[in-house]
Amino acid sequence: MSAPAYLTQHQNRFLEELMDWLRIPSVSADAAFHGDVLRAADFLKEKLEAAGAANVELCATAGNPIVYGEYFVGEDKPTVLVYGHYDVQPADPYELWTSPPFEPVIKDEQIYARGACDDKGQVYMHVKALEVMRAQGEVPCNLKFMVEGEEEIGSNNLAIFVKENKEKLKADVILISDTGILANDVPSIEVGLRGLSYHEVEVTGPNRDLHSGLYGGAVLNPINALCRMIASLHDENYHITIPGFYDQVATLGEAERAELAQAPFSESGFEQSIGLPAAVGEAGYTTPERTSIRPTLDVNGIWGGYIGEGAKTVIPSKAFAKISMRLVPNQTSEQITALFQQHFTSIAPAGVTVQVRPHHGGEPVLTPTDSVAYRAAARALETTFGKKPVPTRGGGSIPIVAMFKSELGLDTVLLGFGLDSDAIHSPNEHFGVFNFLKGIETIPEFYKEYAAS
Amino acid sequence: MSAPAYLTQHQNRFLEELMDWLRIPSVSADAAFHGDVLRAADFLKEKLEAAGAANVELCATAGNPIVYGEYFVGEDKPTVLVYGHYDVQPADPYELWTSPPFEPVIKDEQIYARGACDDKGQVYMHVKALEVMRAQGEVPCNLKFMVEGEEEIGSNNLAIFVKENKEKLKADVILISDTGILANDVPSIEVGLRGLSYHEVEVTGPNRDLHSGLYGGAVLNPINALCRMIASLHDENYHITIPGFYDQVATLGEAERAELAQAPFSESGFEQSIGLPAAVGEAGYTTPERTSIRPTLDVNGIWGGYIGEGAKTVIPSKAFAKISMRLVPNQTSEQITALFQQHFTSIAPAGVTVQVRPHHGGEPVLTPTDSVAYRAAARALETTFGKKPVPTRGGGSIPIVAMFKSELGLDTVLLGFGLDSDAIHSPNEHFGVFNFLKGIETIPEFYKEYAAS
C-alpha cells in the first residue's frame, strides 16, 4: 500500500495518540507540573519504540530528561538528527480557552490544545513518519531523535547535553519542525529566526507599602517609576532607545527587502486576524519586516501594588516587569543582555533602586538556502503541496539552532507545518489536521530527496 | 475613683477586648470576607450596649450595616455625633507581616494587627471612653455613635443612610478619631484632608494573547502602551500633566505656608522611617507640603501579561492599572474624575483602545480652627498631653467629612491619636498602647470642655 494510503488508513489512530499526549500538561515553566513533564517524556519514549526506533532512552539532565532514540539503516546513508521539544508554554489565562487546554478536541478540522502545534503536534509527525516509512519498508536515512523538555524555559540543559554527547549526536544535518508555513496553499521554509534576551526587573521604592494619602506626593511610586523607565525604552517612532542596541543589526539591501516582500501578505487580514484597530511598529518598516528582520522590545508581564478586587490606596514598596527583546543578525544575546542591564539600571530615577535579573537568551540565525538539505526540503514540499515553497524569515526564536551550529557544526532545516494563526503561546492554541497529516506525508519525502542528493 | 485611676485599673481588659475585635478580618474590599464584616459589626453592637449605649442597632444598607447607638443625658446638653468605621484595608501582602494581620499581638508597647489604628483601635477608644465616663457618673454631652463598614471602599451607602436619617442624626458637631498626631510629645489636630478620585483603567491591544516572536514589532503591546500613558501623566518636575488639573487648586500664601512649616519635621527622619534613598516629589514644595496642600497622582496597582514563575514570551491582549489622585481645596472629585477620564482616554496611542472605570471619590476639606468644638478639642489635648496642640493638614482622605457638612450642615473635629509610622494600609499596621489609652483619657475631656463652652 502507498504511503498516502497507509496514512489515510491510520490517520484516526495517529490523531488519537497525539491527543493522548496533549492531555499531559507538560508545562516546564511551572514546577507544579514537574510530574506531568516526566509523564510526557515517558509517553514519547514508548511511542518512539512502538514506531521502531532503537536505543530509546531518557537521558537525565540537571532538569527535565531528554528523550533520545535512533533508527539505523546503513553506514552509506546520511544521518539526520531530528530535534523537537515535549514541554509546552503555560496555558493561563485558562478562562480565555473555549475548551480546556489539556482536554484536546477537534473542531473545524483543528486540534485544540496547549502544545497542539508547539511542539508536540509537530514532534509527533516525525514519530508517525517513521512508522509510515517502515510500513513502506523504506527508511532512506539514518535517524536520530533528540526531544527535550526545556525549550520553553531556555534549553540550558540541552546545551550541556549536546556539549557532552558530540559523538552520539554525530549527523549530517539537523531537522526541526517547530515553525510554520505561510498558508496551507503557500508552502514556505523559514530560513531566519530571531534571538532572545529576557529579563525580570524589580524596582524598589520605600521599604514597605505606604498609605497613598499620608505619603502620596513625597515618595516616588515604584510603579510610576517603572512605567516611566519602560516608556523611555522606545521613542515616538518605536525605535528602541538603548544606546548601541542597533549597532550590530544587519541591515538588508533593497534587493533582499524586495525578495522578502514577495511573500503574500495582507495588512488588513493581519489586523483582522488579531482584532487590532491598527498594526503599529517601528517607523520605516513593513509589518512583515517588523516581525522578522528588525529587533523588538516587549513587556511580557508587569505587576505591582494592589491587584485584587475593589480599591486600595497604597504606594507599593516594589514593582516588577518581565521584559524581553527579540534579536536579529548580527546581534548577540550576551551583548544585548549586557546593554539592557547597564541601560535599565542607569535610567532609574532618584528615589528608587533597580535590579535586573536576566533569564535565558538565544542567538538569531540565518540558515543557508543553497544547501543540499534546504533544496531537499524544498523539493519535498513541492511534491506534497504541488508548489515551490518560498523562503521566509520568522520572528520567533529557536535558540538551539545557533547552538547546534556552534557545537556540532551542523546546519538546520526548519521544516515546520504550523500557521501564524495557530495561537501558539496563547489561549486556544490549535493545529490543523491537514497540517499534521501533511507533515507526516512530507517528512519521508525529505529523507528520500536528501538521501538521493 | 478618678478617671485615670479607673482607666489604669481596667486597661488590660480594654486591650483584650480590642484584640478580640481585631481578630475578626473585616475586609470590606473583598467579598470573601463578607461574613467577617458582619461579625465585626455584631461585636461592636454588643460592646456599645455593654458600655451603656441605648437604642443600639445594626442599620441595614445596600451593603454592610451601619452600627448606630445613643447615650442621652438631657435636652440642655449639646449633642456629639461620633463617626468611625469597623471595616479594614486588605492585609496583603501577608508574607510581609512579622505576625499574622488578624492575630493581634502587643510588641514594644504597640498593638500589631490590621485595623489596630485604622480604625478599630480609634473607634474602640470611644466605646471605652463612654464606659469610663459612666463609671465616673458624668457624661457631659448627648452622644450618638455611627460606625460604618464601608469606609475603605468609598462609603457610598453611608451617604444614602445620612440623607435618609437627618432627624436621627441631628447633632451639634461631629467627632472623628481616624487621623493622627505628629508625635506622642507633639499633640496636633488635623484641620485639612485631601480628597480622592480613584480609577481602574484597561488597555486592550490584540483580541488574544500573542506570541512575542511571531508578532513582536508589529503590534503595540498594551503593557508598553499603558506604561507610556502613565509616564506621560507627570512631567520631569513631577507636575501632573492632565489639562486643567490644577485650575481649582487653592494656593497658600507665604504666611500660611510659614505657619504649616512650624510643625516639627525631619526630612532625614522621614526618609529613614521608610527606607527611602531620597524623598522625591513636585518641584517647589517641601515634603510636608507635598503630602498635604498639593494634589497627587499614584498608581496603586498594575497588572498584565505573564506574572507567574519563569519566562513566557507573550504580548498580552490587555493591561490594567488602578490609578488614584489625592485632591486639595478647591478641587472636586467630580471635576477631576471627568478630567482624568477625558484625558486618559484621549492619550491612548493608535493600536490600543482604553477604558476608564471610576471607583469612589471623596472631597477635600478644611475644618475651622476658630470653632467652639476645635477650641474644646485643643483644650482637651492640652490637659492630657500638657502641651498646646498644633493644627496640621493631613494627606489622607475621609470623604464623608465633606458629605457631613453638605448633608447635615455639621463641622467635624478630627480628634485622632495615630502616628504616621503606624503603617496603616501596610503590612505590620500597629497602634501604640500609649495612644489608645491617651485617646480614652482625652475624649471625656473633650466632652467636658465642649459642654462647658
Interface residues (C-beta under 8 A of the other chain):
Chain A: S28 A29 D30 A31 Q89 P90 D92 P93 L96 E152 I153 G154 R194 L196 Y198 G205 P206 N207 R208 D209 L210 H211 S212 G213 L214 Y215 G216 G217 A218 V219 L220 N221 I223 N224 L226 C227 R228 I230 A231 S232 H234 F270 I274 G275 L276 P277 A278 A279 V280 G281 E282 T287 P288 R290 T291 R294 P295 T296 L297 D298 V299 N300 G301 I302 W303 G304 G305 Y306 I307 G308 E309 G310 A311 K312 T313 V314 I315 P316 S317 A319 F320 A321 K322 S324 R326 P349 A350 G351 V352 T353 H359 H360 G394 G395 G396 S397 D420 A423 I424 H425 S426 P427 N428
Chain B: S28 A29 D30 A31 Q89 P90 D92 P93 L96 E152 I153 G154 R194 L196 Y198 G205 P206 N207 R208 D209 L210 H211 S212 G213 L214 Y215 G216 G217 A218 V219 L220 N221 I223 N224 L226 C227 R228 I230 A231 S232 H234 F270 I274 G275 L276 P277 A278 A279 V280 G281 E282 T287 R290 T291 R294 P295 T296 L297 D298 V299 N300 G301 I302 W303 G304 G305 Y306 I307 G308 E309 G310 A311 K312 T313 V314 I315 P316 A319 F320 A321 K322 S324 R326 P349 A350 G351 V352 T353 H359 H360 G394 G395 G396 S397 D420 A423 I424 H425 S426 P427 N428
